[in-house]
């Protein structure tokens, strides 16, 4: 993965792995390491778009993957939260 000057892991647009999967894996890693805790609100779609330089569709697909894995829950008009384990 690319690393920008601020040392934040980034997605790699040249990878064979789709961007949405890369983003889902990055967020899943943060959840598994405890950087994002159960019940914690995830960053907004806009924030994720800007931080990881991806489209809104990419963010939404990544969130769908995380929901399917049981790592997050989404409440309409409130946001997405790290699921309780």
SEFIPA-251333 format. One record per residue (C-alpha): x negated, y negated, z negated. Coordinates in Angstrom, 2 decimals, always signed. Example, Ala and Ser with C-alpha at 12.3 -4.5 7.8 and 13.67 -1.06 7.14 Angstrom:
<recs>
- xx	yy	zz
- -12.30	+4.50	-7.80
- -13.67	+1.06	-7.14
</recs>
This chain:
<recs>
- xx	yy	zz
- +0.00	+0.00	+0.00
- -1.06	-3.55	+0.56
- -2.22	-5.57	-2.40
- -1.91	-9.33	-2.24
- -4.25	-11.65	-4.06
- -2.06	-11.52	-7.19
- -2.71	-7.74	-7.36
- +1.01	-6.90	-7.08
- +1.59	-3.66	-5.12
- +3.27	-4.37	-1.82
- +4.99	-2.49	+0.96
- +2.99	-1.53	+4.03
- +4.80	-2.27	+7.30
- +2.28	-0.11	+9.18
- +3.05	+3.01	+7.15
- +5.06	+5.91	+8.57
- +7.15	+5.75	+5.38
- +10.19	+3.47	+5.86
- +10.03	+0.15	+4.01
- +13.18	+0.89	+2.02
- +11.60	+4.12	+0.74
- +8.37	+2.32	-0.16
- +10.33	-0.29	-2.11
- +12.43	+2.37	-3.83
- +9.24	+4.22	-4.81
- +7.64	+1.03	-6.16
- +10.68	+0.25	-8.30
- +11.04	+3.89	-9.40
- +7.40	+3.81	-10.53
- +8.07	+0.68	-12.59
- +11.05	+2.41	-14.21
- +9.11	+5.61	-14.92
- +6.18	+3.68	-16.44
- +8.57	+1.74	-18.68
- +7.84	-1.62	-17.01
- +11.58	-1.78	-16.35
- +13.46	-0.50	-19.39
- +16.88	+1.18	-19.67
- +19.65	-1.41	-19.57
- +17.37	-4.06	-18.09
- +18.71	-6.14	-15.21
- +16.73	-5.64	-12.02
- +15.58	-8.68	-10.04
- +18.13	-10.07	-7.58
- +18.21	-8.96	-3.95
- +16.86	-12.36	-2.94
- +13.99	-12.12	-5.40
- +13.07	-8.63	-4.16
- +13.27	-9.81	-0.54
- +10.89	-12.66	-1.21
- +8.55	-10.75	-3.50
- +8.10	-7.77	-1.20
- +8.61	-9.64	+2.11
- +11.40	-7.34	+3.31
- +14.92	-7.85	+4.68
- +18.16	-7.81	+2.71
- +19.08	-4.52	+4.39
- +15.82	-2.97	+3.23
- +16.51	-4.04	-0.35
- +20.05	-2.66	-0.21
- +18.89	+0.68	+1.17
- +16.21	+0.91	-1.54
- +18.84	+0.22	-4.21
- +21.06	+2.94	-2.73
- +18.16	+5.41	-2.99
- +17.60	+4.45	-6.64
- +21.33	+4.87	-7.41
- +21.32	+8.29	-5.73
- +18.31	+9.28	-7.87
- +20.23	+8.18	-10.97
- +17.63	+5.56	-11.85
- +19.90	+2.51	-11.63
- +23.56	+1.59	-11.91
- +25.17	-1.33	-10.12
- +28.06	-3.41	-11.43
- +29.74	-5.61	-8.85
- +29.17	-9.34	-9.45
- +26.75	-8.55	-12.32
- +23.80	-6.83	-10.68
- +21.82	-3.62	-10.88
- +20.53	-2.25	-14.16
- +18.05	+0.46	-15.10
- +20.09	+3.53	-16.02
- +20.00	+4.95	-19.52
- +18.05	+8.21	-19.61
</recs>
